Amino acid sequence: MAINKLHDEFHTLDMSAGWEVPAGYPSGIQQKILSGALDEKNKRGSRTRLLRFDPGTYTTTPFVHEYWEEVFLVQGDLTVGNDANGKGGEGFKPFTYACRPPGAYHGPFLSNGGCLLMEIHYFDPA
């Protein structure tokens, strides 16, 4: 199975453009797709994205999906496991990493001061 990403050498990213709110996320969370595409319906593909939280933004329910997810906290703070009101959970600082297999429940998430994550999503090769 071929990877659906293009050869893309080092270049400066425009961090002020190309951000969008992913479906099902609150407006204080935006993604910027760096490479690839994920076809969740047909369970194929891969993508690399940046995900940023505005300060004080949180999600209220855990996430679960059928693809692998690798997450690296680049800057800011991220709390994992808060309740529906944004309280509680375990806090993490930059340079922390997670790798989640398909079907793993994770979150909810909160960022008090805002954060930037780099994520890689992919399906197992057929």
N, C-alpha and C positions, 0 to 999 in steps of 0.2 A: 504494500500500500504506500503510495507516494505521499509525502508531506506537502501540504498546500501553502507553502510559504515561498516567497521570492527571495533571491539573493539581494541583500540590502546592506551595503557597507556603512561604516560609521558616518553619521550625519547628525547635525543638531536638530533636535525636535522643537517644534513650535509648541511650547507649553501653554500658549494663550488661545489656541484654536483646536478644533476637532474633538471636543469633549461632548459627551451625551449621557443622559441618564439611562442606565440599563432598564429594560422592562422589569417591573415589579419592585424597583428600588425607590427609596425616597429621593426627593429632588436634591438633597444635599450630598448625594453620591453620584459621581460622574466617572465614565470610562473613556479611555482613548485607546483605540485598537492600534497596535504597532505592527502586527503581522498576522496573516492567516485569517481563517474563518472557521467557525464551529457550526456544524450541522447537527443540532441536537435531535431532530426528528429521525434522521438516518444514522445517527451515532457514528459520525466520522468527522475528521478534520482536527485542526488544532489552531489555537490563537494565542498570541501574547498581547497583553494589555496592561495599561496603567489604570489603577482605580484610586480615586481620591475621595476623601471624606471632608466636608466642610466642618469647622469646629462645632461641637455639640450634636452632630448628626449620629443617629443610631437606627438600627433595624430592630424589629420587635419579635420576629420568629426565626427559628433555625432555618438554614438552607440545606438542601440535599439535591444532588444532581447525579447523572449517570456518566460523568467524565472525570478523569483525573484532574486534580488542581494542585499546582504548586504556587505558594504565595511567599513573597519576600517583602517585609516592612522596610521601606527605604527611608522614610522620615516621618516624624510625628509620633503619636501614641495610638494604640489600638487596644480596646478591651474586648475580650471574647467571653460570651456567656452572660451578658446582662439580661435583665428581665424586660418585660414589655414597656416599662417606664424608663428604661435606660439606667437602671440601678444595678449594682453588683457586677460580678464577672471578674476575670483575671486580666490585669493590664500587661501590655508588652511595649517594649521600646524598639527603636530602629535596630536593624541587622538581626531580626529574628525571622524564622522561616517555618513554614508548614508544608507538608505534602499529604494530600487527602485522596484516598481511593474512591472510586465510584460508590455511591450509596452512603457515604459517611455524612452524618448530620453534623453541622458546625454553625457556630453563632448562637444567638444574635451578636451583633457587633456595634461598638460605640467608639467614637473618637472625641475626646474632650477638646483637644487643641487642633484637630485636623490631622490627616495623615496621607501619605502616598504609598501605595502598594504596587508591586510588579507581580503580575499573575501569568501563569502559563496553564492553559487548559487543553486537554487532548483525550481522545478515545484510544483504547487498546487497539493495536493493529489487528485486522481481521485475519 
